[in-house]
Amino acid sequence: MKDGFANFDQRLERLAEKKAALQEGHRLEIDENGLMKLTPSGQRRRQIGRLIPLRAMMIIAAVVLSFKGFLLYQLGFSVYTAKVAGMRQGDTADQIGSYLMQIDPVTLWVYQVITYFFG
């Protein structure tokens, strides 16, 4: 009786593994006997890398760079560089923030465009 339950439990485990693999993507194949089989293709695993598409990353970068340009325009060069220098003296998170917030060519270009339009 125990062997029957053990075999049944093993069969349920194999079916659960197959179901999980098929949820990741599958394709229909016909084997040499003419039987149709669903085999995992791993299609879903490839889609995980596309959760944040390139276009979304570019939009995020444009928003961050525009924010830096507006902040530079609002504070001015001396205050902005003083605040970034102050962040360099902080902990690790502040140092990473100061590296990201330093004035780069794109931020400077955004600053110049804002200055051109708003004076």
Phi and psi in degrees as GROMACS dihedral restraints (atoms count N, CA, C in turn):
[ dihedral_restraints ]
;  ai    aj    ak    al  type     phi  dphi    fc
    3     4     5     6     1   -66.2    20    10
    4     5     6     7     1   -35.4    20    10
    6     7     8     9     1   -62.9    20    10
    7     8     9    10     1   -36.9    20    10
    9    10    11    12     1   -64.0    20    10
   10    11    12    13     1   -42.6    20    10
   12    13    14    15     1   -69.1    20    10
   13    14    15    16     1   -37.1    20    10
   15    16    17    18     1   -64.4    20    10
   16    17    18    19     1   -43.8    20    10
   18    19    20    21     1   -64.0    20    10
   19    20    21    22     1   -39.1    20    10
   21    22    23    24     1   -64.7    20    10
   22    23    24    25     1   -43.4    20    10
   24    25    26    27     1   -63.0    20    10
   25    26    27    28     1   -41.2    20    10
   27    28    29    30     1   -63.2    20    10
   28    29    30    31     1   -40.3    20    10
   30    31    32    33     1   -65.1    20    10
   31    32    33    34     1   -40.5    20    10
   33    34    35    36     1   -63.3    20    10
   34    35    36    37     1   -39.7    20    10
   36    37    38    39     1   -62.8    20    10
   37    38    39    40     1   -44.1    20    10
   39    40    41    42     1   -62.8    20    10
   40    41    42    43     1   -40.6    20    10
   42    43    44    45     1   -65.7    20    10
   43    44    45    46     1   -38.3    20    10
   45    46    47    48     1   -65.3    20    10
   46    47    48    49     1   -41.2    20    10
   48    49    50    51     1   -63.7    20    10
   49    50    51    52     1   -41.8    20    10
   51    52    53    54     1   -66.2    20    10
   52    53    54    55     1   -39.8    20    10
   54    55    56    57     1   -63.7    20    10
   55    56    57    58     1   -42.5    20    10
   57    58    59    60     1   -63.6    20    10
   58    59    60    61     1   -40.5    20    10
   60    61    62    63     1   -66.7    20    10
   61    62    63    64     1   -37.6    20    10
   63    64    65    66     1   -71.5    20    10
   64    65    66    67     1   -28.0    20    10
   66    67    68    69     1   -68.6    20    10
   67    68    69    70     1   -22.4    20    10
   69    70    71    72     1   -79.1    20    10
   70    71    72    73     1    -7.3    20    10
   72    73    74    75     1   128.1    20    10
   73    74    75    76     1   144.4    20    10
   75    76    77    78     1  -149.7    20    10
   76    77    78    79     1   166.3    20    10
   78    79    80    81     1  -139.8    20    10
   79    80    81    82     1   154.1    20    10
   81    82    83    84     1   -94.0    20    10
   82    83    84    85     1   123.9    20    10
   84    85    86    87     1  -124.5    20    10
   85    86    87    88     1   152.8    20    10
   87    88    89    90     1  -111.9    20    10
   88    89    90    91     1   123.1    20    10
   90    91    92    93     1   -83.0    20    10
   91    92    93    94     1  -175.2    20    10
   93    94    95    96     1   -66.4    20    10
   94    95    96    97     1   -19.1    20    10
   96    97    98    99     1   -90.6    20    10
   97    98    99   100     1    -1.8    20    10
   99   100   101   102     1    88.4    20    10
  100   101   102   103     1     8.5    20    10
  102   103   104   105     1   -87.1    20    10
  103   104   105   106     1   141.9    20    10
  105   106   107   108     1   -88.0    20    10
  106   107   108   109     1   134.6    20    10
  108   109   110   111     1  -130.8    20    10
  109   110   111   112     1   141.9    20    10
  111   112   113   114     1   -93.1    20    10
  112   113   114   115     1   120.9    20    10
  114   115   116   117     1  -118.9    20    10
  115   116   117   118     1   139.9    20    10
  117   118   119   120     1   -63.3    20    10
  118   119   120   121     1   139.0    20    10
  120   121   122   123     1  -110.5    20    10
  121   122   123   124     1   -11.5    20    10
  123   124   125   126     1    72.5    20    10
  124   125   126   127     1    16.9    20    10
  126   127   128   129     1   -61.5    20    10
  127   128   129   130     1   -36.2    20    10
  129   130   131   132     1   -69.8    20    10
  130   131   132   133     1   -35.1    20    10
  132   133   134   135     1   -61.3    20    10
  133   134   135   136     1   -36.8    20    10
  135   136   137   138     1   -69.0    20    10
  136   137   138   139     1   -29.0    20    10
  138   139   140   141     1   -75.2    20    10
  139   140   141   142     1   -20.7    20    10
  141   142   143   144     1   -61.2    20    10
  142   143   144   145     1   -36.8    20    10
  144   145   146   147     1   -66.2    20    10
  145   146   147   148     1   -16.4    20    10
  147   148   149   150     1  -101.2    20    10
  148   149   150   151     1    17.5    20    10
  150   151   152   153     1   -63.3    20    10
  151   152   153   154     1   -41.3    20    10
  153   154   155   156     1  -111.2    20    10
  154   155   156   157     1    97.6    20    10
  156   157   158   159     1   -67.4    20    10
  157   158   159   160     1   164.0    20    10
  159   160   161   162     1   -58.8    20    10
  160   161   162   163     1   -39.0    20    10
  162   163   164   165     1   -63.3    20    10
  163   164   165   166     1   -39.8    20    10
  165   166   167   168     1   -66.0    20    10
  166   167   168   169     1   -39.3    20    10
  168   169   170   171     1   -63.8    20    10
  169   170   171   172     1   -38.9    20    10
  171   172   173   174     1   -67.3    20    10
  172   173   174   175     1   -38.0    20    10
  174   175   176   177     1   -65.6    20    10
  175   176   177   178     1   -42.6    20    10
  177   178   179   180     1   -61.6    20    10
  178   179   180   181     1   -43.7    20    10
  180   181   182   183     1   -62.8    20    10
  181   182   183   184     1   -41.3    20    10
  183   184   185   186     1   -64.4    20    10
  184   185   186   187     1   -39.6    20    10
  186   187   188   189     1   -66.0    20    10
  187   188   189   190     1   -43.6    20    10
  189   190   191   192     1   -64.1    20    10
  190   191   192   193     1   -44.4    20    10
  192   193   194   195     1   -66.4    20    10
  193   194   195   196     1   -36.7    20    10
  195   196   197   198     1   -66.1    20    10
  196   197   198   199     1   -40.3    20    10
  198   199   200   201     1   -61.0    20    10
  199   200   201   202     1   -43.0    20    10
  201   202   203   204     1   -62.2    20    10
  202   203   204   205     1   -41.2    20    10
  204   205   206   207     1   -64.2    20    10
  205   206   207   208     1   -44.2    20    10
  207   208   209   210     1   -65.0    20    10
  208   209   210   211     1   -38.7    20    10
  210   211   212   213     1   -65.0    20    10
  211   212   213   214     1   -41.0    20    10
  213   214   215   216     1   -63.4    20    10
  214   215   216   217     1   -40.2    20    10
  216   217   218   219     1   -65.0    20    10
  217   218   219   220     1   -43.1    20    10
  219   220   221   222     1   -69.2    20    10
  220   221   222   223     1   -43.3    20    10
  222   223   224   225     1   -86.6    20    10
  223   224   225   226     1   -31.9    20    10
  225   226   227   228     1    92.3    20    10
  226   227   228   229     1   161.8    20    10
  228   229   230   231     1   -63.4    20    10
  229   230   231   232     1   -45.2    20    10
  231   232   233   234     1   -66.9    20    10
  232   233   234   235     1   -45.4    20    10
  234   235   236   237     1   -67.9    20    10
  235   236   237   238     1   -41.6    20    10
  237   238   239   240     1   -61.8    20    10
  238   239   240   241     1   -48.3    20    10
  240   241   242   243     1   -67.6    20    10
  241   242   243   244     1   -32.2    20    10
  243   244   245   246     1   -66.2    20    10
  244   245   246   247     1   -41.1    20    10
  246   247   248   249     1   -67.1    20    10
  247   248   249   250     1   -40.3    20    10
  249   250   251   252     1   -65.9    20    10
  250   251   252   253     1   -39.3    20    10
  252   253   254   255     1   -65.4    20    10
  253   254   255   256     1   -37.2    20    10
  255   256   257   258     1   -65.5    20    10
  256   257   258   259     1   -35.3    20    10
  258   259   260   261     1   -67.3    20    10
  259   260   261   262     1   -30.4    20    10
  261   262   263   264     1   -63.3    20    10
  262   263   264   265     1   -24.8    20    10
  264   265   266   267     1   -84.7    20    10
  265   266   267   268     1    -7.2    20    10
  267   268   269   270     1   -83.4    20    10
  268   269   270   271     1  -161.6    20    10
  270   271   272   273     1   -76.1    20    10
  271   272   273   274     1  -170.7    20    10
  273   274   275   276     1   -61.5    20    10
  274   275   276   277     1   -42.2    20    10
  276   277   278   279     1   -63.7    20    10
  277   278   279   280     1   -40.6    20    10
  279   280   281   282     1   -65.9    20    10
  280   281   282   283     1   -37.3    20    10
  282   283   284   285     1   -66.5    20    10
  283   284   285   286     1   -39.4    20    10
  285   286   287   288     1   -64.6    20    10
  286   287   288   289     1   -42.8    20    10
  288   289   290   291     1   -61.9    20    10
  289   290   291   292     1   -39.3    20    10
  291   292   293   294     1   -67.8    20    10
  292   293   294   295     1   -34.8    20    10
  294   295   296   297     1   -65.5    20    10
  295   296   297   298     1   -41.7    20    10
  297   298   299   300     1   -72.6    20    10
  298   299   300   301     1   -29.8    20    10
  300   301   302   303     1   -92.5    20    10
  301   302   303   304     1     0.4    20    10
  303   304   305   306     1   -65.3    20    10
  304   305   306   307     1   157.0    20    10
  306   307   308   309     1   -75.4    20    10
  307   308   309   310     1   119.3    20    10
  309   310   311   312     1  -114.0    20    10
  310   311   312   313     1   172.9    20    10
  312   313   314   315     1   -60.4    20    10
  313   314   315   316     1   -35.3    20    10
  315   316   317   318     1   -69.5    20    10
  316   317   318   319     1   -42.0    20    10
  318   319   320   321     1   -62.0    20    10
  319   320   321   322     1   -40.8    20    10
  321   322   323   324     1   -64.4    20    10
  322   323   324   325     1   -39.7    20    10
  324   325   326   327     1   -65.4    20    10
  325   326   327   328     1   -43.0    20    10
  327   328   329   330     1   -62.2    20    10
  328   329   330   331     1   -40.3    20    10
  330   331   332   333     1   -59.8    20    10
  331   332   333   334     1   -44.5    20    10
  333   334   335   336     1   -65.5    20    10
  334   335   336   337     1   -38.2    20    10
  336   337   338   339     1   -66.0    20    10
  337   338   339   340     1   -43.4    20    10
  339   340   341   342     1   -64.5    20    10
  340   341   342   343     1   -41.7    20    10
  342   343   344   345     1   -63.6    20    10
  343   344   345   346     1   -37.8    20    10
  345   346   347   348     1   -63.1    20    10
  346   347   348   349     1   -43.9    20    10
  348   349   350   351     1   -80.6    20    10
  349   350   351   352     1   -36.4    20    10
  351   352   353   354     1  -104.4    20    10
  352   353   354   355     1    -6.1    20    10
